[in-house]
Amino acid sequence: MPHAKIAGIGCYVPERVVTNHDLTAFIETSDEWIQERTGIKERRYAKKHEETTTTMGARAARIAIERAGITAEDVDFIIFATLSPDYYFPGCGVLLQRELGVTHCEAGTLDIRNQCSGFLYALSVGNQFVRGGVYKNVLVVGAEMHSMGLDFSTRGRNVSVIFGDGAGAVVLQPTEEPGQGILTTHLHSNGTEAEQLAVIGPGSHGGYYGNREEYNFPESEFGDIFVYDGFEATGAHFPNMNGQLVFKTAVVKFPEVIMEALNKTGYQPSDIDMLIPHQANLRISQFVQKTLGLSDEKIFNNIQKYGNTTAASVPIALCEAWETGKIKAGDLVCLAAFGSGFTWGSALIRW
Ligand code: COA
């Protein structure tokens, strides 16, 4: 059975730089608070009405496709991970297909809704399709346009200061080289904390989970469950996060799922040449680095420049690490992510 290898990788971040200081115009916060708690100095925001999650994904995808030595027409299957899609439905997969001009209908598309772990889930699904011989060129994209959906008032400050926009993409192809490519992937979830990092409304639940009054859900019998009425006051349509619970859980689950990948393949933390953690918070990444005993050269962080770009963060970081020569042929690269759901995952790749 072949392995899947990353044959091409690309990333894109919008031009507009938004510093911590810029945010103080809307939010009661400070550069000092944000840097100390998260490590973030600035993030990028896309041009509203000119860019979308899909168009950013397309920019990253075009680079990945070119580097894989194929054309968009060669793509057999598209997997798109995002929590900030252009439309409620259809998902970004088909929009990306259209954007790239993949006109043949044989190319299927799949949308992944696993938030910060979205790229790991997407990669894992793509890996299975390639290994099983179903597809030869699978395009895996993670992209987010958070800036359209954040609460830019002081109420939302614990969330809004963290997130940024961007996109990353890889093309997966089969390889018969022994020991090359994606060696293993591991996915997990625990829905018991689903609301601890979530956009609660609008949605079909209409308050079913006991949050009707808390979030001021509309009361009428028919047809109004997706209406935003009332959410403005409660902020249910913005991301809400129990930051401390997320932090405490992440610092346990990151090392756990990385060790799972290492144990499965017979490696140890010292064998990792480059760890690419989901860029959730610099303090989380530093904690994971310390737990695994990795030196500074063996972990890649760019959250300082981009904030947390959710499904895009792992492919953007992987792309930048590779572009700057920090990942070389033959390196053992570990990807890991944790986030809303809660969901988490890891992948081990021989580059
Ligand atoms: N600027 C200034 N003050 C802020 C603020 C901001 N952006 N956000 C929150 N605060 C304030 C709070 O209002 C609170 O004030 P109080 O003590 O007067 O009540 C104080 O800072 C502490 O708030 P708290 O939410 O307890 O802060 P924290 O130390 O937990 O840090 C996070 C907040 C979000 C930085 C931190 O919890 C975190 O990083 N969690 C993980 C988040 C993450 O990784 N999310 C992505 C998931 S993949």
Boltz pocket constraint, residues with backbone or C-beta under 6 A from the ligand:
constraints:
  - pocket:
      binder: B
      contacts: [[A, 28], [A, 29], [A, 30], [A, 33], [A, 34], [A, 37], [A, 38], [A, 116], [A, 157], [A, 158], [A, 159], [A, 161], [A, 162], [A, 197], [A, 242], [A, 243], [A, 244], [A, 246], [A, 247], [A, 280], [A, 281], [A, 284], [A, 308], [A, 338], [A, 339], [A, 340]]
      max_distance: 6.0
